[in-house]
Amino acid sequence: KQWYQRRVRAQEEKAKGNDKFKQGKYAEAIEFYNEAIKRNPSDHVPFSNRAACYTKLMEFGLAMQDCDKCIELNPTFIKGYLRKAAVLKIDKPAEAKAVYEKALELDPTNAEARQGLQHCAQSLRNLKPEDRAKLAMNDPEIQQILQDPSMQVILEQMQKDPAAAQEHLKNAAVRDKFMKLVESGIVRVG
């Protein structure tokens, strides 16, 4: 019974936080979300809501912590990913793009995720090629592709012989990896 009362009280605190959020009183909303979390730490929603408050207050580190906790508690809750991507989009468009892609895996029709993904792709395209390549070198997927011995041989062959390039690109896996390198600015075509 006590557990049930704590959960009910947590829902009440969350509702009060939502009201304060709608009023633009983000610091006050955080206090209510803190209470909700204290009473029911396994509920992912107050973490997501508090992350939105921290984002509005430009406390991006705290927002990221709450987004990560929200996702840890409920990996299928799309708002956790959307809020995380919104924070990352500010200065880490490549990481934000990956988070938006994860959100689209959960809901391929989500308009916010689609729009965010397009924004990130545009931001990355607008970077100077050398900046884009530098940014890409921090991407674990890019690092993995570049460290793959077979891809190293293929890239070397493609550089020397355009006919070999056409042959290699018939392989879907190689083509996907190659296109990832092109999109990232690591490999330049033309």
Secondary structure, 3 states (H helix, E strand, C coil): CHHHHHHHHHHHHHHHHHHHHHCCCHHHHHHHHHHHHHHCCCCHHHHHHHHHHHHHCCCHHHHHHHHHHHHHHCCCCHHHHHHHHHHHCCCCHHHHHHHHHHHHHHCCCCHHHHHHHHHHHHHHHHCCHHHHHHHHCCCHHHHHHHHCHHHHHHHHHHHHCHHHHHHHCCCHHHHHHHHHHHHHCCCCCC
